[in-house]
Amino acid sequence: MALFYLGAKTSAVSAQNTKHTSLLPAHLKEATVDLSTLFTQNEIKALEKKIKSYEASSSNEIAILTGDAITPYTDIPRYATAIGQL
C-alpha cells in the first residue's frame, strides 16, 4: 500500500488531530515515510530533494507514506484523512 498526500501547508494543530499521532512512529516525520521498505535510501533522498524543491516553489506540501496495514482503520479514505491531519 502506498499513500500519497497533497495538501495546503498549515501550522494549526487541533486537539482532535493529536489523537492520530500514534499512526506513525514519532521519529518518522519526514516527507517520505517508507514503512514497507519499497524504496532504496538513494530513492528516498531523491524524493525528499524533489519534494523540498516543489514545496519551496508552491503553497502545497507532499508526503509519501508506504505501509503494510492501515490498522486501526478499516477504511483507506479515513486512514488517509487521519494521516493528512497529522
N, C-alpha and C positions, 0 to 999 in steps of 0.2 A: 504494500500500500504506500502511496506517496500522496502528500497533501501539499498543494501549492496555494499560498495565500497572498493576495494583493489587496492592500487597503491603504487608507489615508493615515498619515502619521498623526499620532495623538499622544499627549502626555498625561491625560486623565486616566486614573485607575479607580474604579469604584469598588466598594466592598464586595459587591456581587462577583466581580472578576477575580478577586483574590482567592476564592474557593477553588478555582481551576488550576492554580499554580502547581498542584501535585501531578498534573498530567505530564509534565516534563521534569527531568532531574534539574535541580536548582542550578547546577553549573552549566547547563546547556541553554544559553540564551543567545547564541549566535544566529545569524540569518539562515544558516544551513544546519539542520539537526538530522543526522543520518543514523537513526536508531537501528535500521535494518542493514547497515553497512553496505549499501548499494554503490556508493562512490568511493574512489580511492582518495587518499589525502590530497593528492595533486588536483583532483577534480573538485574537491571541496574548496581548496584555496582559490581555484579559478572561479568557481561560483560566487564565493564571498567577494572577490575582487569585482566581478561584474555587477553583483547586487549593490555594493557600496557605490560604485560609479553611477549606476542608474538612480539610486536614491538621492545622491548628491545633485543630480540634474533634474529631479522631479519632486513632486509633493507626495509621492507614493512610497510605500515600503513593500518589500517582498520577503517572504520567508518560505523555506523549503523544509518539509518535515517528512521523513520516511519512518515507518514503523510497522510492526508485525501484528498489532492489535489496537483496537480503539477502546479498550476497557477503561473505565466502567460504562462507557456508552455502547449502545447497540445500533445507533443511527449515525451514519457518516456525516450528514449535514450538521447535526447537533454537535458532534465532535469537532468538526471544522470551525463552527461558530465559537465553541469554547476555547479552542486554541487561538483563534483570531482575537479573542478578547484578552489574552494574556498580556 
